[in-house]
């Protein structure tokens, strides 16, 4: 499972209108990117899906179940994992403890269940750090831990917010490898990004968001053939 749809979603922060009729779809097994500059509504889109921001209008469904109005913990229990841009870790807990606290049984039809051992196989650089407090990790290590901790909840779909923002090129390539592997395992992925090169390496399709509206939808191959679109909305 892992089908997500948004239809005519409007979201406000106070009196500020952020999303204007967002519509998109992510099918089971896809890896889809939300592209756009800073402040265009990408993060708000993920937060709205996750129930961290409530839409004033529109519909959101996951595997046929309506998400609008549900609290984030219920959406997580339905199989949606969320990795925020802030790379939030439990600083005083060790790497292993961060993983242990997030463990929950897999849903029916989920990919093979995750364990601490499986996470260390996916992120080998975390293994020698398993007893280190997470607050002492580098930014790249914290990002890997955050993804790993989310996987311990055995999601069917993962939402990633700017997963390589501020990371060194060598770490970016490691994240590319890991995200590709997760998608090959059957995990459905929706992520936000400004890094066109990273998005091209791992995405099947892309939506470009500008001023809270979807301005483009298509495959990454088609987008590569349209430099005018990239220049207009992505400054590439």
Secondary structure by P-SEA (a helix, b strand, c coil): cbbbbbcbbbbbcccccccccccccccccbbbbbcccccccaaaaaaaaaccccccbbbbbccccccccccaaaaaaabbbbbcccccccccccaaaaaaaabbbbcccccccccaaaaaaaccccccccccccccccaaaaaaaaaaaaaaacccbbbbccccccccaaaaaaaaaaaaaaaaabbbbbbccccaaaaaacccbbbbbccccccccccaaaaaacaaaaaacccc
